[in-house]
Amino acid sequence: MPIVRIPLGRRVFAPSWTMTALTVALCALFVSLGHWQWDKGIRRQAEWDEFARGADPAVALGSRAVAELARFQHVEVSGRFDPAHQFLLDNITHDDQAGYEVLTPLSLDDGRVLLIDRGWVAFSGYRSELPDVRLGASGPVRLTGRVDELPAAGLALGRTPPPPGDHWPKVTSYPDFGQLAVALGLALAGPGEGPGQPHPAAGKRLEPRIVLLDPTASFGYVRDWQPPGIEPLRNLAYAIQWWGFAATLSIIWAVLSAPKRAGSAKPPAPGKAL
C-alpha cells in the first residue's frame, strides 16, 4: 500500500512503505559515512598542518616536559646517548621493504631520558641476525627533531613488548611507553612532570614521547618522515562520494515511486497505407 498518491501529469507519485523505509535507512547510512569521512579529513588536515609547522626553526626543549609540547614541534635537545640499551621497532616498512625503526635513549642534561628515533634499517632476512645499530658517540651531543608519538598499529594484533633479560637491542612490536620504561628500568614521566616538579621516587624518568631525528642530523638511518595517514583530500573525496550515493539513491527512489498511469501512453501514430 502506498504512503500517498499524488498525480503528476501522466504519472502518479505513490511510494511504498517498504521502498521508502529502505531508502531512508540507506540514505541515513550514506550521509553518516560521509560526515565521518569529512570529519576524519578535517582532523587529518590539522595533523598535516602541524607536521608542516615542524619544519620551523627548532626551539630548545629546556626544562619543558615533552608531553606539554604540540605534536611535531621542532625541538633541540642536548644529552648523551645510551647505545647499550636500544630498541628495534618491528613491522615497519619503507618502500615496501620490511625493517625496523631504531629507538635510542638520550639522557638529557637535566636527568630525563628521551627516546630518539634514529630512522629505519632494513631487515636482514633472518630473525637471528639483527642490524648493526652500534653508536660510536659517547660524549655529549646536540640534536634536532620533531616531537611525535610511538608508531601505532592499526589493529591490536601483532603487539609484542620488549623481551625480558639483558639481551640488547630488544626487538619489540608497537609497544607502549610503560613497557619501554620497564625494559629500561625507569619510571615513566607523567604529563606536566619536568625538572621543576620532581617525583617522590628518585632516579631518571622516561619522557612519554619520542623525537624523530632530523634527516640532516648525524647518527641516523633512513629518515623519510611523512605526515600521518593518507592525504586529507582523499577523505574529503570519500565524503562527497558517500553523499553522492545518498543523492543518487533518492533520485532512483523518486523515479521508481512515480510510474506512468495505466492508459496514459500516447496512441501510436497512424501509418501510411501501402
Summary of the structure (lengths in Angstrom):
residues: 274
radius of gyration: 30.1
end to end distance: 48.7
largest distance: 111.9
contacts: 739
relative contact order: 0.20
helix: 27%
strand: 27%
